[in-house]
Amino acid sequence: MQKETISRHWIRQLQAVVMQAGGHFAIIKEKLLRQLMSANNMNPADLVKYHDLLLAMMAYPENKTLLALSRSAMESVKREVTSIFDESDHRTQYILTGTGIKGSLIIGSFSYPVTAWLAQHFPEDIEIESSKADAESIRLFFRQILPRTEYETISAGELTLLNRIKKLKSNGSGSSLNWLLHHLGVSGLPERTKESIFHGLQIFLRWKLDHPIYNRSSLSAPGRKIFYAKGLTAPAAISKIFRKKIAAPVLLSPQQKKHLVNTARAALVFYYRETEPFTYADSDTITCFEPGRGFRIVLYGMKAEKRLSIESYIGYLVLKNGIPMAYGGGWMFGNRCQFGINIFPPFRGGDSSFILGNLLNIYQGHFGARYFVIKPYQFGKNNPEALKSGAFWFYYKNGFRPENEELKKLAEKEAAKKTKDKNYRASADTLKKFLASNIVLRLSEDAFPFFDAAKISTRITEFINKEYDGNRALAKKECLLKTSSALNIKNLAGWKNSELKVLQEWSLLAQACLAIPLWKKYEKKNWVQLIKLKAGPDERSFILLLQKQYRFWKDLTMALC
């Protein structure tokens, strides 16, 4: 039997027990780890699997010995991958590119803010790999950011982006990426325009993961102490978690908050993903909770100018013993919270109900969420992996039910069959039927709204088309004047730009859906306060005050239902 085959056999054995704890499992894991640490010339695909198993063992250690062994083995993996990329084994390098392992490469396309963040923090390790933009798009880009008098160098020839930059930049002005970002940054264009024209370049970046921390093998934001799993833990009862009052947030220094922002962005880049609360994170809004078992749940609010117009999108990162293992967010509007969760592949199968329960409990206790909504993508729509895994039943077991009454009854029948026969499995066709409806968890019968905020957006479009014949400039101008008058706002001179932006957006909502002239004086005063809070330092105050605005919800419900 060849060494590689033996290694793969050991990896499969370790995979079978990695999320098990107690009894003889620690002995088995230690034996397998020592065997794997002695293996040589591991197949690159197996090396990645081994790496991910080590990540899981570092997140879920049973004892100090296993944690030390896992960390030592991880150092060996990092050294091996680094040596592979220092040599000329292009086939193996190709297989390991995109794994996020220390010493490997990430090649991918990211937004302008994330690209700028990468260039700022890793200037020596990141460069443009390629661009899919055609020659004319490249010319148009440079015409917007460089002096028009350079038209000959900007326009001559059918050049790729890298070749055009080569003609434009001086020999000693750093990397092509840093040169491009510098000139875009000082162009004077609005941020929204910068993001748009950068996106048009369709740039692919090459990031060499040489930083000692910012790679998937080493990335962490440790808590106060390591939690060791002493034995198997019974699945968490979500109803029991909801009865627990959430603990006060952990105090964090400004440096710790900034590191948590960087950790969240990097954790997603390693999987070629982005999410707005991480991309546009405001470090001052970072809030950290520690619900137990070595978990940290970190909440991320967005910079005021990047927040959603109606809902409040609050992201989160879950860390287990400091290692990022899941992310997602909640779109808060009133007591309603549209919720999403994504667990990174190495950590699936461990404490899922405990994680979900504590996330929902934090959104309940911290933001007043009482009505959780999960969209069909999370359990299978255009998501074959979630459909195959039976994600619907995971949520069902934790209290979620289809919003559609017919599908709710179908789910009850299928659940009864599963209870009667432990081996029963719903057919793929049955699971696909559930994808026609959201699934919801209602913690209070008077939680509102029961409709999606998207209905407000649709109503505003209909209102503009009907009342202003689609003239949005006129609609914005007149709605702002009418709403300001109705709210007795005499002077906007002292308002911040971010507050004016919210006032403009909510003026459209007000004229399309509300009867503000009929409101009482204190209701109007609260409305003005709400607008300023929406653009304030932290959206939590806005979220909680909005829930108390009875007249707003009454008018809105009458307009939409």
ROBA-820973 format. One line per 8 residues: their letters; for each residue z, y, x of C-alpha. Coordinates in pm, 1 decimal, always signed. Each point is the difference from the previous one (the first is absolute). Last residue first. Example, Ala and Ser with C-alpha at 12.3 -4.5 7.8 and 13.67 -1.06 7.14 Angstrom:
SA> +714.0,-106.0,+1367.0 | +66.0,-344.0,-137.0
This chain:
CLAMTLDK> +304.9,+4561.1,-5261.4 | -107.2,+253.8,+260.7 | +87.0,+339.6,-146.2 | +305.4,-114.1,-196.7 | +136.5,-184.5,+304.2 | -48.5,+304.3,+221.6 | +171.0,+233.0,-244.6 | +304.2,-229.5,-29.5
WFRYQKQL> +12.4,-65.4,+373.4 | +0.9,+372.3,+80.0 | +257.9,+74.5,-268.5 | +240.0,-263.1,+134.0 | -9.1,+122.1,+361.3 | +271.4,-222.5,+152.2 | -235.7,-236.1,+187.0 | -166.2,+302.1,+162.1
LLIFSRED> +331.7,+94.7,+161.2 | +31.3,-338.4,+174.3 | -356.2,-6.9,+136.2 | +11.2,+364.2,+113.4 | +325.9,-52.0,+189.6 | -148.3,-311.5,+162.3 | -314.3,+186.5,+108.4 | +155.8,+122.2,+326.8
PGAKLKIL> -49.5,+332.7,+181.6 | -144.3,+177.4,-304.2 | -352.7,+5.4,-143.8 | +94.7,-204.2,-307.5 | +331.5,+188.3,+4.8 | -179.5,+331.8,-52.7 | -187.9,-131.9,-301.6 | +317.1,-154.5,-140.4
QVWNKKEY> +189.8,+329.7,+27.5 | -271.9,+172.8,-201.2 | +27.2,-274.4,-262.8 | +379.4,+30.0,-8.5 | -33.0,+371.1,-81.0 | -246.1,-80.1,-278.0 | +243.2,-249.5,-151.6 | +284.8,+253.3,+35.5
KKWLPIAL> -198.9,+259.2,-199.0 | -87.7,-234.6,-283.9 | -348.2,-144.6,-29.1 | -252.1,+103.1,-265.3 | -220.6,+192.8,+246.4 | +0.8,-317.8,+218.6 | -196.2,-216.9,-244.5 | -108.5,-269.9,+244.5
CAQALLSW> -297.6,-231.5,+61.9 | -315.9,+175.5,+120.7 | +149.3,+344.3,+63.5 | +302.2,-138.9,+183.5 | -194.7,-257.8,+201.1 | -243.2,+268.2,+119.2 | +296.0,+222.5,+85.9 | +148.8,-297.8,+185.5
EQLVKLES> -277.8,+10.4,+257.8 | +16.4,+377.5,+52.5 | +380.5,+1.6,+13.5 | -10.3,-287.0,+251.7 | -239.5,+190.9,+228.0 | +204.2,+318.5,-39.0 | +309.1,-189.6,+116.0 | -181.1,-132.0,+310.6
NKWGALNK> -124.3,+352.0,+78.5 | +353.8,+138.3,-22.2 | +88.6,+234.3,-287.0 | +134.0,+348.8,+69.5 | -310.5,+184.1,-121.3 | -24.1,-201.3,-322.3 | +136.1,+276.9,-223.4 | +81.6,+11.6,-369.9
INLASSTK> +58.4,-368.0,-77.0 | +105.9,+9.4,-365.2 | -72.0,-372.7,-45.9 | -260.2,+67.5,-270.6 | -158.3,+272.1,+216.0 | -20.6,-224.9,+305.2 | -148.6,-276.1,-217.3 | -264.5,+227.4,-151.0
LLCEKKAL> -99.1,+154.7,+335.0 | -14.8,-336.2,+179.6 | -196.0,-154.0,-286.8 | -249.2,+289.4,+11.9 | -73.8,-28.2,+373.1 | -5.7,-379.5,+17.4 | -224.5,-28.8,-305.2 | -238.9,+266.0,+131.9
ARNGDYEK> -39.3,-182.7,+332.0 | -27.9,-332.1,-181.2 | -293.6,+97.3,-222.3 | -48.1,-331.7,-184.4 | -84.5,+162.9,-332.3 | +326.4,+193.7,+17.4 | +188.7,-129.5,-305.4 | -165.0,-341.0,-43.6
NIFETIRT> -85.9,-88.9,+359.8 | +326.6,+137.9,+134.0 | +203.4,-181.7,-267.7 | -179.0,-332.2,+55.4 | +70.3,+22.2,+374.5 | +365.3,+87.5,-69.6 | +32.7,-297.0,-239.1 | -135.9,-238.2,+264.0
SIKAADFF> +256.2,+124.2,+253.1 | +277.9,-35.2,-255.3 | -106.9,-357.2,-78.3 | +12.5,-77.7,+373.9 | +375.0,+64.6,-19.1 | +28.9,-347.1,-156.5 | +162.4,-39.7,-340.4 | +346.2,-131.1,-92.1
PFADESLR> +155.8,+328.4,+109.2 | +287.4,-60.8,-23.1 | +305.0,-224.4,+12.4 | +176.2,-19.8,-338.6 | +15.3,-380.2,-4.4 | +151.2,-14.1,+347.6 | -62.5,-232.1,+293.7 | -363.6,-67.9,-89.8
LVINSALF> -187.3,-224.5,+243.5 | -375.7,+12.1,-42.4 | -315.6,-201.3,+65.0 | -331.6,+179.9,-29.6 | -262.8,-178.6,-206.1 | -344.1,-161.2,+31.1 | +106.8,-190.1,+312.9 | +205.7,-236.9,-217.2
KKLTDASA> -320.9,-172.8,-110.5 | -76.2,-85.2,+363.9 | +317.8,-209.7,+16.8 | -124.4,-207.1,-293.7 | -339.9,-56.5,+162.0 | +168.6,-106.5,+325.3 | +191.9,-264.8,-193.4 | +377.4,+20.4,-43.0
RYNKDKTK> +185.4,-251.7,+212.8 | +237.6,-263.6,-138.0 | +196.6,-198.3,+258.5 | +339.9,+120.1,-123.2 | -85.8,-114.3,-354.2 | +215.4,+143.2,-279.7 | +67.9,+329.8,+175.9 | -364.5,+35.3,+104.6
KAAEKEAL> -114.1,-70.3,-357.1 | +242.5,+264.9,-130.6 | -138.5,+249.3,+253.2 | -353.2,-67.1,-126.1 | +107.1,+65.4,-359.9 | +185.9,+319.2,+97.3 | -301.7,+117.9,+201.6 | -225.4,-48.4,-303.4
KKLEENEP> +241.8,+203.4,-212.6 | -6.0,+285.7,+253.6 | -378.0,-27.5,+15.2 | -16.5,+63.0,-373.4 | +249.0,+288.6,+25.6 | -181.3,+184.6,+281.4 | +252.3,+154.0,+240.5 | +31.5,-337.1,+172.6
RFGNKYYF> +359.6,-80.4,+104.2 | +203.1,+68.0,+314.4 | +349.8,-150.4,+25.8 | +19.2,-140.6,+351.8 | -141.8,-340.4,-93.0 | -298.4,+182.4,-151.4 | -54.7,+189.7,+325.8 | -14.1,-323.0,+200.7
WFAGSKLA> -201.9,-159.4,-280.6 | -274.9,+261.6,+32.1 | -7.8,-49.8,+377.1 | -137.9,-351.0,-55.2 | -109.3,-35.0,+363.1 | -365.1,-45.8,-99.6 | -6.7,+321.7,-201.4 | +169.9,+199.7,+277.1
EPNNKGFQ> -248.2,-130.8,+258.7 | -297.9,+57.5,-229.1 | +73.7,+375.3,-37.1 | -271.0,+162.6,-212.2 | +254.9,-32.5,-283.2 | +264.7,-244.3,+125.5 | +367.2,+87.5,-33.1 | +21.3,+340.1,+167.4
YPKIVFYR> -351.4,+89.8,-115.9 | +117.7,-30.1,-362.3 | +213.4,+319.2,+12.9 | +378.4,-23.3,+10.8 | +203.2,+229.0,-225.4 | +372.6,+66.9,+24.2 | +184.8,+178.7,-281.1 | +347.9,+133.4,+71.7
AGFHGQYI> -54.1,+205.5,+316.7 | +280.4,+254.4,+53.1 | -105.3,+103.1,+350.7 | +286.4,-117.5,+222.7 | +160.3,-269.1,-214.6 | -314.0,-138.9,-162.8 | -227.6,+36.1,+303.1 | +279.6,-158.0,+205.7
NLLNGLIF> +43.5,-281.4,-252.8 | -374.1,-67.6,+0.6 | -0.5,-34.1,+378.1 | +316.5,-209.5,-10.0 | -146.2,-246.8,-247.6 | -333.8,-25.6,+180.5 | +165.6,-71.2,+336.1 | +247.5,-252.5,-141.5
SSDGGRFP> -279.2,-170.5,-195.3 | -215.1,-31.8,+313.2 | +283.9,-123.9,+225.5 | -239.6,-188.9,+231.1 | -328.5,-152.7,-110.0 | -227.4,+257.2,+156.5 | +122.6,+144.1,+328.7 | -289.9,-66.0,+238.9
PFINIGFQ> -256.2,+122.9,-260.1 | +131.7,+357.1,-54.4 | +154.5,+42.4,-344.9 | -178.7,+245.4,-229.6 | +179.0,+150.3,-300.9 | -123.7,+230.2,-276.2 | +172.3,+187.1,-281.6 | -99.1,+230.5,-282.0
CRNGFMWG> +330.7,+163.2,-83.9 | +69.1,+140.7,-346.1 | +327.7,+182.5,-58.1 | -184.0,+333.1,+14.2 | -299.1,-40.4,+226.0 | +64.4,-186.1,+325.2 | -279.2,-175.2,+191.9 | +191.8,-257.4,+203.9
GGYAMPIG> -94.3,-121.6,+342.8 | -91.4,-279.1,+234.6 | +106.1,-152.3,+328.5 | +122.5,-329.3,+140.7 | +117.4,-163.8,+324.5 | +69.7,+274.8,+253.5 | +247.3,-142.9,+258.6 | +340.6,+170.3,+28.8
NKLVLYGI> +210.1,-300.8,-98.0 | -224.7,-25.4,-304.9 | -184.5,+323.7,-71.4 | -143.4,+107.4,-335.0 | -220.2,+311.0,-6.8 | -20.4,+221.2,-306.4 | -230.0,+246.6,-171.3 | +83.0,+260.5,-263.4
YSEISLRK> -294.9,+125.6,-205.6 | +111.7,+265.7,-247.7 | -229.4,+19.6,-302.3 | -185.4,+307.9,-125.6 | -188.1,+176.1,+283.2 | +61.9,-254.6,+274.3 | +161.8,+134.5,+314.7 | -204.8,+115.0,+299.2
EAKMGYLV> +103.0,+368.1,+15.3 | +369.5,-88.8,-33.7 | +2.3,-249.2,+287.2 | +54.5,-350.6,-132.6 | +318.1,-195.6,-65.9 | +90.2,-319.7,+182.8 | +279.5,-242.3,-92.5 | +146.3,-244.5,+254.4
IRFGRGPE> +142.4,-334.3,-109.5 | +202.3,-165.0,+275.2 | +79.7,-369.3,-13.8 | +245.4,-185.4,+224.7 | +137.4,-216.5,-281.6 | +126.4,+312.3,-182.8 | -128.0,+282.5,-222.3 | -41.9,+249.4,+288.0
FCTITDSD> -158.6,+320.8,-131.4 | -201.1,+262.5,+189.6 | -134.9,+333.1,-123.2 | -283.4,+184.3,+175.4 | -80.0,+332.0,-171.9 | +32.1,+211.8,+317.0 | -256.9,-225.7,+171.0 | -271.5,+121.1,-237.6
AYTFPETE> -248.9,-285.0,-21.4 | -369.1,+76.9,-52.5 | -139.9,-325.7,+143.7 | +314.9,-193.6,-93.0 | +29.5,+120.7,-361.1 | -382.2,-17.4,-30.4 | -46.0,-366.3,+93.1 | -209.0,-130.0,+286.1
RYYFVLAA> -124.2,-342.9,+103.5 | -173.7,-161.5,+295.2 | +280.0,-260.3,+36.0 | +124.4,+141.4,+332.7 | -57.9,+346.4,-151.0 | +255.1,-86.0,-269.2 | +291.1,-62.8,+237.1 | -107.9,+301.1,+209.1
RATNVLHK> +34.6,+242.5,-289.8 | +337.6,-141.0,-106.3 | +141.1,-1.6,+353.5 | -114.5,+357.3,+65.4 | +174.3,+120.4,-316.0 | +310.9,-202.7,+90.3 | -2.7,+152.3,+349.3 | -10.4,+347.6,-152.8
KQQPSLLV> +301.7,-83.9,-215.3 | +192.3,-135.0,+299.1 | -71.3,+318.7,+196.3 | +117.2,+219.1,-290.4 | +327.9,-198.8,-1.4 | +67.9,-247.5,-278.4 | +297.7,-46.0,-233.3 | -33.7,-319.4,-202.0
PAAIKKRF> -45.9,+54.8,-372.6 | +299.2,-54.9,-229.9 | +28.2,-349.8,-142.1 | -190.6,-103.4,-310.7 | +213.5,-96.4,-297.8 | -30.2,-369.5,-70.1 | -81.2,-114.9,-353.8 | -370.4,+4.6,+82.7
IKSIAAPA> +58.7,-259.3,+273.9 | +146.7,-240.5,-256.7 | -305.6,+36.2,-224.2 | -221.7,-72.4,+302.6 | +168.0,-332.4,+62.7 | -50.8,-59.9,+372.0 | -133.4,-337.9,+104.1 | +281.8,-205.1,+158.6
TLGKAYFI> +40.2,+58.6,+372.1 | -39.2,-289.1,+242.6 | +237.5,+21.8,+292.1 | +154.8,+221.2,+263.5 | -275.1,+262.6,-3.6 | +98.0,+239.8,+279.6 | -2.5,+373.5,-73.1 | -40.1,+219.4,+307.5
KRGPASLS> +192.7,+327.9,+9.3 | -35.4,+373.5,-69.8 | -363.0,-7.3,-99.3 | -293.9,-35.3,+235.3 | -328.8,+191.2,-35.7 | -252.2,-246.8,+136.2 | -348.9,-47.3,+141.2 | -1.2,-250.6,+286.8
SRNYIPHD> -259.6,-270.3,-75.7 | -195.8,+208.2,-253.0 | -66.9,+269.2,+258.2 | +152.2,+343.0,+44.4 | +305.8,-80.9,+210.3 | -106.6,-55.8,+363.8 | -326.7,+197.1,-40.1 | -297.0,-195.0,+138.5
LKWRLFIQ> -167.1,-71.1,-333.0 | -353.3,+110.0,+91.1 | -130.3,+193.6,-301.6 | -377.2,+11.0,-61.0 | -102.9,+226.1,-286.0 | -283.7,-33.6,-250.6 | -138.9,+328.4,-130.2 | -175.5,+30.9,-335.2
LGHFISEK> -107.6,+359.6,+81.5 | +25.4,+90.2,-369.9 | +375.8,-61.5,+5.8 | +31.0,+279.8,+255.6 | -190.5,+228.7,-238.6 | +239.9,-75.7,-285.5 | +325.8,+14.1,+194.5 | -94.9,+332.1,+157.6
TREPLGSV> -98.7,+136.7,-340.9 | +339.3,-92.0,-148.2 | +174.9,+154.8,+297.9 | -176.8,+332.9,-57.3 | -241.4,+97.7,+281.0 | +124.3,+227.3,+278.3 | -193.5,-198.5,+260.5 | +304.4,-39.1,+226.6
GLHHLLWN> +78.7,-356.6,-113.8 | -364.4,-109.9,-12.0 | -46.6,+118.2,+356.8 | +312.3,-181.5,+118.3 | -80.7,-315.4,-197.1 | -344.6,-26.6,+161.6 | +132.0,+49.5,+354.2 | +285.8,-245.1,-61.6
LSSGSGNS> -246.1,-260.6,-124.9 | -248.1,+47.6,+284.5 | +279.1,-45.1,+252.6 | +106.0,+272.3,+240.8 | -163.7,+335.7,+75.1 | -107.1,-57.6,+361.0 | -370.1,-68.1,-43.3 | -61.9,+284.8,-242.3
KLKKIRNL> -73.0,-80.3,-362.4 | -320.3,+62.1,-195.9 | -247.4,-249.1,+148.1 | +254.6,-282.7,+7.9 | +106.6,+88.9,-354.4 | -358.6,-50.9,-118.4 | -18.8,-333.2,+185.4 | +323.5,-119.9,-160.6
LTLEGASI> -113.8,+107.3,-347.2 | -340.9,-164.0,+31.8 | -296.8,+221.1,+85.4 | -330.5,+75.8,-170.4 | -103.9,+297.6,+212.3 | +88.5,+369.3,+11.5 | +240.7,+127.5,-266.2 | +341.1,+76.5,+150.1
TEYETRPL> -129.8,+71.5,+350.0 | -259.7,+240.9,-142.3 | +229.9,+152.8,-264.2 | +264.4,+112.9,+247.7 | -21.6,+351.8,-147.8 | +147.4,-139.1,-322.0 | +337.1,-32.1,+173.1 | +151.7,-346.3,-61.9
IQRFFLRI> +187.6,-148.1,-298.7 | -239.2,+8.3,-295.4 | -324.1,-41.9,+195.4 | +165.9,-294.6,+174.3 | +32.5,-196.0,-324.2 | -351.6,+81.5,-121.0 | -146.3,-131.8,+326.0 | +198.0,-324.3,-31.6
SEADAKSS> -115.8,-47.0,-359.1 | -360.8,+51.6,+117.4 | +32.2,-258.4,+278.3 | +135.0,-273.4,-227.9 | +371.0,-76.7,-27.4 | +106.6,-358.2,+74.7 | +214.8,+102.9,+296.2 | +119.2,-199.8,+299.7
EIEIDEPF> +299.2,-89.3,+218.0 | +157.5,+345.7,+9.3 | +305.6,-1.6,+224.6 | +369.3,-90.0,+1.0 | +236.0,-105.4,+277.8 | +39.8,+315.2,+209.5 | +72.1,+229.2,-295.6 | +253.3,-235.7,-163.8
HQALWATV> +232.4,+227.3,-201.1 | -232.3,+292.6,-75.8 | -317.1,-209.5,-23.0 | +166.0,-243.3,-241.5 | +130.1,+284.9,-217.6 | -343.6,+166.1,-4.9 | -157.4,-331.3,-105.6 | +265.9,-38.8,-270.5
PYSFSGII> -67.7,+350.4,-134.9 | -382.5,-42.6,+19.8 | -1.4,-332.8,-182.2 | -46.7,-331.3,+179.3 | -282.5,-226.5,+114.4 | +68.3,-305.7,+212.0 | +18.1,-166.5,+339.2 | +351.9,-108.3,+99.7
LSGKIGTG> +20.0,-154.2,+345.4 | +243.7,-237.3,+172.7 | +279.9,+67.2,+250.5 | +281.7,-40.0,-252.0 | -119.5,-196.2,-303.1 | -158.0,+200.6,-283.3 | -224.8,-291.8,-97.3 | -312.9,+215.9,-22.3
TLIYQTRH> -153.3,-124.6,+322.6 | +142.5,-344.5,+85.2 | -317.0,-194.7,-86.2 | -223.5,+251.4,+182.0 | +224.5,-8.3,+307.2 | -31.2,-379.1,+7.2 | -380.1,+24.2,+2.6 | +0.9,+288.9,+247.3
DSEDFIST> +194.3,-184.9,+269.8 | -45.2,+278.8,+255.7 | +356.5,+62.6,+121.0 | +255.6,+269.3,-82.8 | -33.8,-85.6,-368.9 | +108.6,-360.1,+64.0 | +286.6,+121.7,+220.9 | +134.7,+215.9,-283.6
VERKVSEM> -20.6,-296.0,-237.7 | +201.3,-219.9,+237.6 | +261.5,+266.0,+70.3 | +49.8,+65.9,-370.7 | +32.9,-371.6,-73.1 | +260.1,-37.6,+275.8 | +199.1,+295.3,-135.2 | -11.5,-161.6,-344.4
ASRSLALL> +146.1,-321.4,+143.0 | +291.7,+196.6,+144.5 | +58.1,+174.8,-332.2 | -8.8,-328.3,-189.7 | +236.5,-164.6,+251.0 | +247.3,+289.8,-26.8 | -12.2,-12.1,-380.4 | +40.9,-378.0,-1.8
TKNEPYAM> +304.2,+22.2,+228.3 | +155.9,+285.5,-195.3 | -3.5,-194.0,-326.2 | -202.9,-64.5,-313.2 | -262.6,+265.1,+69.3 | -210.0,+133.5,-292.0 | -191.1,+304.2,+132.7 | -28.6,-140.8,+352.5
MALLLDHY> -93.5,-338.5,-147.7 | -271.9,+158.2,-215.0 | -141.1,+187.5,+300.4 | +5.4,-324.6,+199.8 | -198.6,-169.7,-276.1 | -252.3,+282.8,+20.6 | -45.3,-46.9,+375.6 | -42.5,-376.5,-41.5
KVLDAPNM> -271.3,+57.5,-259.5 | -172.0,+246.7,+236.7 | +25.6,-246.2,+291.0 | -144.5,-272.9,-221.8 | -313.8,+210.0,-50.4 | -9.2,+68.6,+375.5 | +29.8,-375.6,+90.4 | +306.1,-41.4,+222.1
NNASMLQR> -64.6,-31.3,+372.1 | +353.8,-113.7,+87.0 | +293.1,-137.1,-200.0 | +355.3,+33.1,+136.8 | +97.1,+269.8,-249.1 | -136.5,-221.4,-276.5 | +240.4,-280.5,+87.9 | +296.1,+237.6,+20.7
LLKEKIIA> -91.1,+147.9,-336.6 | -35.9,-342.6,-159.7 | +346.2,-107.9,+117.8 | +161.2,+326.2,-113.3 | -167.5,-23.2,-339.7 | +113.5,-358.5,-55.1 | +359.9,+80.7,+98.2 | +7.0,+305.0,-229.5
FHGGAQMV> -137.4,-210.0,-286.6 | +273.6,-265.0,+31.8 | +235.6,+152.9,-254.2 | -78.6,+359.8,-82.9 | -321.4,+195.8,-28.9 | -359.1,-45.7,-113.4 | -259.3,+277.4,+34.9 | -139.5,-136.9,+328.9
VAQLQRIW> +23.2,-364.1,-110.6 | -358.1,-99.5,-86.3 | -153.3,+255.5,+237.9 | +195.9,-154.7,+286.7 | -155.1,-339.4,-70.2 | -345.4,+154.9,-20.2 | +56.0,+178.0,+330.7 | +117.8,-324.2,+161.7
HRSITEKQ> -318.4,-176.9,-110.2 | -211.4,+289.7,+126.9 | +170.0,-21.1,+337.0 | -62.1,-375.4,+18.2 | -367.6,+55.9,-79.0 | -22.7,+259.7,+277.7 | +163.2,-237.1,+248.0 | -256.4,-272.9,-63.8
M> +99.8,-338.6,-142.2
